[in-house]
Amino acid sequence: MEELLCCEGAAPASASRAAPDPSLVRDARVLRNLLAVEERYLPRCSYFKCVQRDLQPFMRRMVATWMLEVCEEQKCEEEVFPLAMNYLDRFLSVVPTRKCHLQLLGAVCMFLASKLKETIPLTAEKLCIYTDNSIRPQELLDWELVVLGKLKWNLAAITPHDFIEHILRKLPFPRDKLLLIQKHAQTIIALCATDFNFAMYPPSMIATGSVGAAVCGLQLDEGDRLLSGDFLTALLARITNTEVDCLKACQEQIESVLVNNLQEVPQHQSNASKTMDELDQSSTPTDVRDINL
Amino acid sequence: MPLSQGNILQPSCSRKACRNLFGPVDHEQLQNDFQSLMKAEWEEAQRRWNFDFETETPLEGDYRWEKISHINVLSPQDLLSYSKENSCAGDKSLSAPVLLKRHEKMDNPGQGSLEAESSRQLKRKQTSIKDFYSSKRRTIPYKANP
């Protein structure tokens, strides 16, 4: 009798993933629509000036850094973190919030973003543990409702990640280079999300700026005059209908944030660097420290 | 058993990412803030729809609310919203099924006057209060059923 063979892998941790849908990426209408609606999901104002009394920009940075660490450790899909930051910014731009409730809010935003984007979302209990049990699961669930109400249940916000594939397919690089650019751009996008200076920028600009910074950082532009500096910026600007000067300014700002981050972290480099294996398993972007400028 | 008690997640607690960022959380204050934000939300919804969601009674305002009990005249789309309503209403509608529906739907179950509303529903697929209770701009004075 023939033996029956089961090829199904018993790996509950790795969620199955849909293949990229070419009809979504190749259709120009998709990009056009993304560009048309992206501004609807921007925070209403620069809230540290006009809404918040108890909060300061460095606190947003603290909570954002923590959220990114949680998302990386839990191997969340890469858009979960920027999406959660979008919720956080939109909430903070309408509700004055106490400093001691900011971490709860960050946890709620990750909870929602993870539920929207992931097959196996983060649980309330897990998120509470990550706050060192300073909040209770019931509080997380209560505040989930508050946040949803303030966001008017508009959760499908557009993030820079939504533009990446649309941009990359128009760049004249070989496939392996494109994958590398994508990984670096994803890291840069995460980094931008931790920095309040980028909170009011349209996602398409952050996406194009991040791709530009990734190409420069990887030094893929060298040797090919058509892909160097101004040519690349002009090409990128055309793809997302951004003004060349704005895009240039955005890319420079991204590059200076990258430089600052690289200066801050080298002492942790040895214990924080990931093995290639880990990188392959995780859909979280490349570590910031892996990028060379 | 809650996950937090399980030993699978305990090791992650010792990791660097498990930390309290801004000091102790005042749970009472958190609860108070939650209550007041939710209360404001309810009041806003009540004003907007002139409907008291707590007691499930219509109020004076722009919209006129009507009870509907005969489901056989409703389109499949309406039936869907009926079942949603029924499952959400809990034990508040124990006896006869009660559904508040827009007046024109009764007279004209076809497309007609529904167009404005249904095209809007197509554009944003989110559940809105209208999926549960449809309503109509008030044209004549209306008294809530006693």
Interface residues (C-beta under 8 A of the other chain):
Chain A: M59 M62 V63 W66 E69 V70 E73 V95 R98 K99 C100 H101 L102 Q103 L104 T123 E125 K126 C128 I129 Y130 T131 D132 N133 S134 I135 R136 P137 E139 D142 W143 L145 V146 G149 K150 W153 N154
Chain B: P2 L3 S4 L9 S12 C13 R15 K16 A17 C18 R19 N20 L21 F22 G23 P24 V25 D26 H27 Q29 L30 Q31 D33 F34 L37 M38 E41 Q126 T127
